[in-house]
Amino acid sequence: MSRRRLRKEPFNLIISGVGGQGNVLLSAFVGAALLNEGFMVSVADTFGVSQRGGSVTSHIKISKKTLYSSVTLDGKADVILGMEPVETLRALGEFGNPHVVVIVNPRPIYPSGGATYPDLDKVKRAITKLSSKTKFVNATEEALKMGNPIYTNIILLGSLVGANVLPITKETMMPILKERFPGKLLEENIKAFGKGMELIAKA
Amino acid sequence: MASIAMNKPGATVLLMGNEAVARGAIEAGIGVAAAYPGSPSSEVLTTIAGVAKQMKIHAEWSVNEKVAMEVAGGASFAGIRSFCAMKQNGANVAADFLVNANMTGVGDAGMVVFISDDPGGMTSNNEEDSRTITKWLDNPLLEPSSAQEAKEMIKWAYEVSEAVNLVTFVRGVTRISYTKSNVMLGELPEKKEKKAFFPDLWDMYNPKKSKFTSGPFPIFHKPLHEKLEKAREIFERSTFNQYMGPEHPELLIITCGACTSYCTEAVDELKAGERVGILKLGTTWPLPEKLVAKHLSTTKTVLFVEEIDPFVERNVMELAASLLPATCDLTFYGKRSGHLAPYNEQSTNLVIDALVDILGTTYQARDLTYDEEAKKAIQIVPDRPINMCAGCPHRATFWAVKKALQLDGRKGFVCGDIGCYAMGFTAPGFFQSRTMHAMGSGAGVANGLGNLRQFGFDQPVIAMTGDSTFYHAVLPALVNGVYNNSSFILLILDNSATAMTGFQPHPGTGLLATGDPAKVVDMEAVCRAMGADVRVCDPFDLEDTTKALLSMIKKDGGTRVIIMRHMCQLVKARRKITNKYRMHVDKERCLGDTCGCDNLCTRILGCPGLMVDREISKAAIDEALCVGCGLCADICPSSAIIREEAI
């Protein structure tokens, strides 16, 4: 059992985004880190058809004593990591509450077929209204600066760990990144992770 | 993947339910595993195949679930423990083998089948409950409530299979298959060489001596029911059936599988632990009647919680009827009473709602003012329809189909099938598909439509199939079309993978499940040998493809085949194959909202890599998503989308 403190039983993390953004990899990393810290953890991702550009949500339930069901109860999220703004708002609508902490990448991904996307400032305002503890992290922007949008999710992982809301640290995360990424990719991903930590410290 | 073959009993690892199932089969010492990919079950065989050589297992992607079941059957007959995995639809395909095999049973080595159902149809086009199939087949059935239990149950299922000489089923659901959680590993079997041998046992009139072939069916059918009774006796003592709660609960919940944790969570959330007891059944068919009867006698009120059909609910109510008048005071709640629905996925919140009503209590998930604000705030959240990926060759194929059918002008349409191209009946496929049923049904239905000429039918019919589906179930329909001279065009969307379920290889790819090279079953040669008129196109050569399609459509009569060959964009990305174009929009040429095209690229073509630059109301390329396939350049009427050769 973990020696680290858990603020609530179970502690519920939600990662929301759009299929293709890499939420499955992200939730697997977080899950592996929590397991290594001695927690009981269940990680439920959206699979199948929705992976193709649909709205996707990963539910991560953390406990010191038991395994809970896969999906977060309505209104019971403790942290929402939003990879995309309207998806963050969607998750808040269902799982938000006055205490929820939100970390959000404000870069929109527009729905296909010309569906209207609301005004971004309006979305950001709605998010901040539903969570006074909202932090914006320009992850896609930073990833593009690094030369590839693929780093967006690892930057966000850095921000999530750097926000000190979960019982995991950079030290827990590093061996997991090392196991997953070979050679030069590891270097780039560690850089992305560090960038995320830096961004959240400033946010 | 490495942890799957790790010989560290007692170590805890994070495993997806499907991986835990695979580990369970490996710990049980299987020698053969066969499956056809189908979400939510696909990762089971992928996982086994990844360590197959190391663990001395023959693991294969069979062409369909029936063959997979037969492959496993053959192994079991020769004394090798065998395993099969499939999604709920697969059980339909495979059932015909089992209904016959059950007349005699398995060999000395057990055979276990894992079926993962999909409540809510999250990765399916139905939400069938496969447990009913198990019941009519007369096979024992187990339902795990977690990844850990799935692993243990698979192992135990071999003991059951060997004790009663029947194939034993383990039923998962999407949440069990796809949830990753802590799993404690067990021991790996000792490596001992086992020689496979097919014993020559056949006596037409004696089921005890005839192991693999049945004689007169009533003689052979009787022992099947005796085996099932034996399974029931075993199940009465199973520790997979557990009760949690007071001795005489005000309400008894009877549940199974993934719903178990919904029930415990709901009872916790309502702090109703002193009023409510939970009987969790791990063995759901045949029903452990004595155990259930004992618990029915402790209460007056029962609530059933289970995924999809009221399977346990009906079986328990049938038992209760047989126990009358002892059970006459019982009130039953569940799907029949309308407290839960016999469709869509269950959840802790749905169980809470049912309990609130039955117990007459209250529950508030979050602050009411917040709740109102949250509900108001999400009104601006747009729907996010699913889409084909940026660079998907299917988008090009559907564009060509739409164009060719329009040019032909006889109201032609597509009979769709199962795979990513199932999106053909929605916006990403430009609403071209009009039917979608089982694997291979597009070609089958087209066979029927293509022989209606004498009834005045002259609409062109295009049957669509993917490459993997082609080998799975389209081959017989193609033979049928050629033989019966049915008039339709079969489009085979050959993207070099079973893309929708995770890029598994198939007979056309030249790869085995283990990654080793395989003989290629050449689909073009197969179609020609069958006597069909065959052409091959690259859908990204949009103009040529459209012309080829139109000429095939005009050639009325007979079964014609076009193979649309282009690798799945996600497979390209995995193999680090980049497309040759870098796309940009010429802002001068793009007329935006003033162009008569009505946003053809962003609104109709709908590639995720295209967006509207809102400041100037003109098309733009989303650099984070565009992969440079170049398709949009071909459809822009103002030639404003430019492809530059990037490599």
Interface residues (C-beta under 8 A of the other chain):
Chain A: V18 G19 G20 S27 A28 G31 A32 L35 M40 V41 S42 V43 A44 D45 T46 F47 G48 V49 S50 R52 G53 G54 S55 L67 Y68 S69 S70 V71 L73 D74 G75 K76 V86 E87 L89 R90 L92 G93 E94 G96 N97 P98 R107 I109 Y110 P111 S112 G113 G114 A115 T116 Y117 P118 K122 V123 A126 K129 L130 T140 A143 L144 P149 T152
Chain B: T12 V13 L14 S39 P40 M122 T123 S124 S146 Q148 T174 R175 Y178 T179 K180 S181 N182 A258 S261 Y262 E265 E269 S347 T348 N349 I352 A365 R366 D367 Y370 D371 E373 A374 K375 A377 I378 I380 V381 P382 D383 R384 P385 I386 N387 M388 C389 C420 M423 A427 P428 M500 N599 T602 R603 I604 G606 C607 P608 M611 V612 D622 E623 A624 L625
